[in-house]
Amino acid sequence: MGLDVGTKTIGIALSDEAGITAQPVTTLKRSSIKKDLEELLRLAGDRQVRGFVVGMPVNMDGTEGPRSKSVQKFVELLKEKTGLPVYTWDERFSTIAVTRVLIEGDLSRKRRKEVVDKMAAAYILQGFLDSRAANS
């Protein structure tokens, strides 16, 4: 399961059984860390998820800022609650890349806002899957 963890939403994507392609699934509106994790656990259980890939927001120079620390805390709680592997993936360009594709696809600003987070999660997950395939 790929996650794009933001302050207001969490974009969610899943891979196919073979771990080759990532598909956007949904966007979870954030409420509290406890409720967010409960909903992710429910979705993960329903979909028989075997691990998570969480987009890590890093600065353009590769350093970690305040947002990275918040996501890292989320990653630690996710590991603790699920017992499943949790990987982080550099998400520096995910939202920008997805937004460009959506604009080229002529989606309205409203529609882009509705899908950008789950598309970014798919972009993050696909990058991770591609990297694993290239290294195996």
Backbone as CSV, one residue per row, in Angstrom:
resi,resn,N_x,N_y,N_z,CA_x,CA_y,CA_z,C_x,C_y,C_z
1,MET,0.855,-1.170,0.000,0.000,0.000,0.000,0.898,1.229,0.000
2,GLY,0.655,2.116,-0.940,1.393,3.369,-1.006,0.614,4.472,-0.324
3,LEU,1.310,5.324,0.430,0.664,6.402,1.165,1.357,7.730,0.893
4,ASP,0.551,8.737,0.586,1.021,10.112,0.491,0.401,10.840,1.678
5,VAL,1.182,10.971,2.745,0.668,11.499,4.010,0.802,13.022,4.026
6,GLY,-0.337,13.688,4.014,-0.365,15.139,4.099,-0.943,15.580,5.429
7,THR,-1.064,16.877,5.608,-1.611,17.388,6.866,-3.122,17.257,6.918
8,LYS,-3.791,17.280,5.752,-5.251,17.215,5.711,-5.784,15.901,5.152
9,THR,-4.983,15.239,4.333,-5.424,13.999,3.693,-4.282,12.990,3.619
10,ILE,-4.662,11.743,3.358,-3.696,10.681,3.061,-4.144,10.041,1.750
11,GLY,-3.318,10.172,0.728,-3.588,9.500,-0.533,-3.198,8.045,-0.399
12,ILE,-4.018,7.159,-0.964,-3.795,5.716,-0.814,-3.796,5.046,-2.184
13,ALA,-2.800,4.182,-2.390,-2.687,3.417,-3.624,-2.339,1.974,-3.274
14,LEU,-2.639,1.083,-4.186,-2.304,-0.337,-4.004,-1.595,-0.860,-5.234
15,SER,-0.810,-1.903,-5.038,-0.182,-2.561,-6.185,-0.991,-3.797,-6.544
16,ASP,-0.733,-4.297,-7.732,-1.333,-5.563,-8.139,-0.664,-6.694,-7.351
17,GLU,-1.188,-7.892,-7.464,-0.662,-9.045,-6.710,0.817,-9.294,-6.971
18,ALA,1.259,-9.058,-8.208,2.644,-9.331,-8.575,3.590,-8.206,-8.169
19,GLY,3.048,-7.089,-7.701,3.889,-5.961,-7.305,4.532,-5.264,-8.487
20,ILE,3.789,-5.190,-9.603,4.334,-4.571,-10.819,3.768,-3.177,-11.043
21,THR,2.459,-3.014,-10.838,1.831,-1.722,-11.100,1.110,-1.194,-9.865
22,ALA,1.049,0.123,-9.785,0.355,0.790,-8.680,-0.889,1.473,-9.221
23,GLN,-1.977,1.382,-8.480,-3.230,2.034,-8.857,-3.708,2.910,-7.703
24,PRO,-4.165,4.119,-8.033,-4.740,4.967,-6.981,-6.030,4.349,-6.472
25,VAL,-6.290,4.467,-5.169,-7.478,3.852,-4.578,-8.432,4.892,-3.995
26,THR,-7.953,5.660,-3.031,-8.829,6.615,-2.372,-7.998,7.673,-1.665
27,THR,-8.691,8.666,-1.163,-8.067,9.692,-0.343,-8.800,9.724,0.985
28,LEU,-8.047,9.580,2.052,-8.593,9.575,3.409,-8.462,10.975,3.994
29,LYS,-9.595,11.538,4.423,-9.538,12.824,5.125,-9.024,12.564,6.524
30,ARG,-8.004,13.304,6.920,-7.411,13.102,8.232,-8.289,13.692,9.325
31,SER,-8.342,12.987,10.457,-9.082,13.509,11.604,-8.182,13.511,12.835
32,SER,-7.776,12.331,13.271,-6.815,12.213,14.373,-5.886,11.066,14.010
33,ILE,-4.699,11.062,14.569,-3.737,10.008,14.247,-4.322,8.633,14.566
34,LYS,-5.051,8.537,15.680,-5.647,7.259,16.081,-6.670,6.789,15.044
35,LYS,-7.575,7.679,14.640,-8.598,7.318,13.653,-7.985,7.064,12.280
36,ASP,-6.970,7.849,11.926,-6.289,7.650,10.646,-5.675,6.254,10.583
37,LEU,-4.984,5.877,11.652,-4.354,4.551,11.690,-5.399,3.438,11.701
38,GLU,-6.483,3.627,12.422,-7.558,2.616,12.443,-8.108,2.393,11.038
39,GLU,-8.344,3.482,10.307,-8.877,3.354,8.947,-7.858,2.696,8.017
40,LEU,-6.592,3.049,8.151,-5.553,2.406,7.332,-5.448,0.920,7.652
41,LEU,-5.551,0.573,8.930,-5.506,-0.838,9.315,-6.696,-1.603,8.738
42,ARG,-7.870,-0.972,8.757,-9.055,-1.612,8.194,-8.865,-1.845,6.696
43,LEU,-8.431,-0.811,5.983,-8.203,-0.942,4.541,-7.130,-1.979,4.236
44,ALA,-6.064,-1.951,5.013,-4.971,-2.906,4.809,-5.441,-4.335,5.037
45,GLY,-6.252,-4.544,6.062,-6.791,-5.876,6.334,-7.730,-6.335,5.240
46,ASP,-8.602,-5.439,4.790,-9.544,-5.771,3.711,-8.822,-6.153,2.427
47,ARG,-7.703,-5.496,2.170,-6.968,-5.685,0.905,-5.782,-6.625,1.043
48,GLN,-5.606,-7.223,2.213,-4.509,-8.162,2.481,-3.143,-7.559,2.143
49,VAL,-2.939,-6.351,2.635,-1.694,-5.625,2.407,-0.547,-6.310,3.146
50,ARG,0.609,-6.388,2.492,1.788,-7.025,3.089,2.851,-6.023,3.521
51,GLY,2.620,-4.731,3.254,3.583,-3.706,3.647,3.132,-2.344,3.147
52,PHE,3.846,-1.322,3.570,3.499,0.059,3.218,4.712,0.776,2.642
53,VAL,4.447,1.674,1.715,5.461,2.592,1.195,4.921,3.990,1.444
54,VAL,5.633,4.742,2.258,5.185,6.076,2.650,6.091,7.115,2.005
55,GLY,5.472,8.066,1.316,6.236,9.145,0.710,6.856,10.022,1.785
56,MET,8.173,10.232,1.684,8.882,11.053,2.666,9.174,12.421,2.055
57,PRO,8.564,13.458,2.626,8.806,14.802,2.106,10.176,15.316,2.550
58,VAL,11.078,15.441,1.598,12.400,15.984,1.903,12.568,17.295,1.147
59,ASN,13.433,18.135,1.659,13.718,19.400,1.000,14.440,19.148,-0.316
60,MET,14.452,20.129,-1.180,15.087,19.969,-2.488,16.567,19.621,-2.376
61,ASP,17.221,20.030,-1.284,18.642,19.706,-1.102,18.841,18.349,-0.429
62,GLY,17.732,17.614,-0.201,17.813,16.274,0.377,17.753,16.230,1.891
63,THR,17.709,17.377,2.536,17.632,17.396,3.995,16.185,17.217,4.446
64,GLU,16.047,16.837,5.705,14.717,16.665,6.274,14.296,17.931,7.004
65,GLY,13.046,18.314,6.788,12.501,19.483,7.469,11.447,19.060,8.475
66,PRO,10.675,20.007,8.982,9.638,19.706,9.978,8.591,18.718,9.462
67,ARG,8.218,18.830,8.211,7.213,17.917,7.634,7.740,16.484,7.602
68,SER,9.033,16.327,7.307,9.651,14.991,7.301,9.581,14.350,8.678
69,LYS,9.833,15.147,9.694,9.802,14.620,11.066,8.395,14.157,11.439
70,SER,7.389,14.877,11.006,6.002,14.499,11.265,5.663,13.179,10.568
71,VAL,6.085,13.051,9.320,5.816,11.814,8.572,6.598,10.652,9.178
72,GLN,7.826,10.906,9.615,8.624,9.845,10.238,7.937,9.328,11.506
73,LYS,7.336,10.231,12.272,6.584,9.835,13.466,5.396,8.948,13.059
74,PHE,4.715,9.333,11.987,3.597,8.550,11.462,4.080,7.156,11.061
75,VAL,5.231,7.091,10.393,5.815,5.810,9.964,6.074,4.911,11.170
76,GLU,6.645,5.465,12.212,6.937,4.677,13.422,5.659,4.121,14.043
77,LEU,4.614,4.941,14.119,3.335,4.475,14.662,2.710,3.404,13.772
78,LEU,2.831,3.570,12.465,2.297,2.587,11.520,3.009,1.244,11.684
79,LYS,4.315,1.270,11.838,5.088,0.045,12.068,4.633,-0.640,13.357
80,GLU,4.508,0.175,14.396,4.119,-0.335,15.710,2.731,-0.968,15.686
81,LYS,1.780,-0.301,15.033,0.386,-0.773,15.022,0.161,-1.971,14.107
82,THR,0.911,-2.052,13.007,0.638,-3.106,12.031,1.571,-4.300,12.129
83,GLY,2.812,-4.075,12.539,3.791,-5.147,12.526,4.239,-5.495,11.117
84,LEU,3.805,-4.713,10.135,4.181,-4.953,8.741,5.374,-4.078,8.360
85,PRO,6.104,-4.470,7.310,7.201,-3.619,6.853,6.672,-2.269,6.364
86,VAL,7.390,-1.213,6.708,7.045,0.133,6.256,8.309,0.754,5.676
87,TYR,8.253,1.091,4.401,9.377,1.697,3.700,9.060,3.166,3.445
88,THR,10.090,3.986,3.394,9.881,5.376,3.002,10.474,5.580,1.613
89,TRP,9.896,6.525,0.888,10.311,6.797,-0.485,10.315,8.301,-0.717
90,ASP,11.362,8.800,-1.307,11.500,10.225,-1.593,10.338,10.681,-2.474
91,GLU,9.550,11.610,-1.958,8.368,12.055,-2.705,8.510,13.470,-3.251
92,ARG,9.727,13.974,-3.317,9.959,15.368,-3.702,9.162,15.841,-4.907
93,PHE,9.080,15.040,-5.923,8.457,15.507,-7.165,7.117,14.855,-7.464
94,SER,6.587,14.073,-6.541,5.371,13.310,-6.823,4.169,14.196,-7.133
95,THR,3.869,15.137,-6.290,2.691,15.975,-6.513,2.854,16.840,-7.751
96,ILE,4.057,17.357,-7.969,4.313,18.180,-9.160,4.122,17.350,-10.423
97,ALA,4.694,16.155,-10.449,4.588,15.293,-11.629,3.138,14.906,-11.899
98,VAL,2.427,14.528,-10.862,1.028,14.128,-11.021,0.176,15.310,-11.473
99,THR,0.396,16.461,-10.891,-0.376,17.651,-11.273,-0.166,17.982,-12.739
100,ARG,1.070,17.870,-13.218,1.347,18.121,-14.644,0.563,17.160,-15.535
101,VAL,0.553,15.904,-15.168,-0.180,14.900,-15.957,-1.670,15.222,-15.961
102,LEU,-2.203,15.596,-14.814,-3.630,15.903,-14.715,-3.981,17.160,-15.514
103,ILE,-3.101,18.150,-15.506,-3.334,19.354,-16.305,-3.291,19.006,-17.791
104,GLU,-2.306,18.206,-18.191,-2.215,17.780,-19.594,-3.440,16.973,-20.001
105,GLY,-4.030,16.268,-19.029,-5.250,15.508,-19.282,-6.493,16.379,-19.260
106,ASP,-6.295,17.668,-19.085,-7.363,18.666,-19.122,-8.392,18.478,-18.012
107,LEU,-7.946,18.037,-16.843,-8.855,17.930,-15.707,-9.051,19.304,-15.080
108,SER,-10.251,19.577,-14.655,-10.547,20.855,-14.017,-9.795,20.949,-12.694
109,ARG,-9.630,22.150,-12.215,-8.947,22.375,-10.937,-9.648,21.595,-9.821
110,LYS,-10.978,21.598,-9.817,-11.751,20.880,-8.803,-11.470,19.382,-8.873
111,ARG,-11.495,18.825,-10.065,-11.255,17.388,-10.235,-9.817,17.028,-9.863
112,ARG,-8.856,17.888,-10.221,-7.453,17.640,-9.855,-7.322,17.565,-8.338
113,LYS,-7.993,18.482,-7.633,-7.926,18.508,-6.169,-8.471,17.204,-5.576
114,GLU,-9.482,16.640,-6.222,-10.100,15.407,-5.730,-9.200,14.189,-5.897
115,VAL,-8.351,14.176,-6.919,-7.588,12.959,-7.222,-6.087,13.057,-7.005
116,VAL,-5.554,14.265,-6.793,-4.100,14.430,-6.767,-3.434,13.618,-5.660
117,ASP,-4.022,13.513,-4.491,-3.369,12.802,-3.386,-3.271,11.300,-3.643
118,LYS,-4.352,10.707,-4.133,-4.277,9.260,-4.396,-3.400,8.978,-5.617
119,MET,-3.364,9.907,-6.574,-2.469,9.745,-7.726,-1.013,9.884,-7.286
120,ALA,-0.739,10.803,-6.357,0.617,10.955,-5.827,1.026,9.689,-5.074
121,ALA,0.096,9.087,-4.347,0.391,7.826,-3.647,0.749,6.732,-4.646
122,ALA,0.034,6.685,-5.761,0.334,5.701,-6.801,1.705,5.976,-7.421
123,TYR,2.025,7.245,-7.634,3.327,7.635,-8.185,4.458,7.196,-7.248
124,ILE,4.274,7.428,-5.961,5.261,7.026,-4.950,5.427,5.510,-4.956
125,LEU,4.305,4.800,-4.907,4.348,3.335,-4.885,4.972,2.781,-6.163
126,GLN,4.639,3.364,-7.307,5.193,2.880,-8.574,6.710,3.081,-8.608
127,GLY,7.191,4.204,-8.104,8.639,4.434,-8.035,9.329,3.376,-7.194
128,PHE,8.728,3.038,-6.074,9.273,2.002,-5.192,9.270,0.645,-5.902
129,LEU,8.149,0.294,-6.529,8.044,-0.995,-7.228,9.067,-1.089,-8.363
130,ASP,9.192,-0.008,-9.128,10.156,0.004,-10.232,11.584,-0.151,-9.733
131,SER,11.896,0.481,-8.620,13.226,0.393,-8.050,13.536,-1.035,-7.606
132,ARG,12.558,-1.669,-6.984,12.748,-3.064,-6.550,12.955,-3.991,-7.726
133,ALA,12.183,-3.772,-8.807,12.300,-4.615,-10.000,13.677,-4.436,-10.634
134,ALA,14.172,-3.199,-10.664,15.470,-2.911,-11.279,16.631,-3.500,-10.469
135,ASN,16.418,-3.631,-9.166,17.482,-4.139,-8.292,17.401,-5.634,-8.034
136,SER,16.463,-6.306,-8.690,16.355,-7.761,-8.438,16.840,-8.560,-9.614
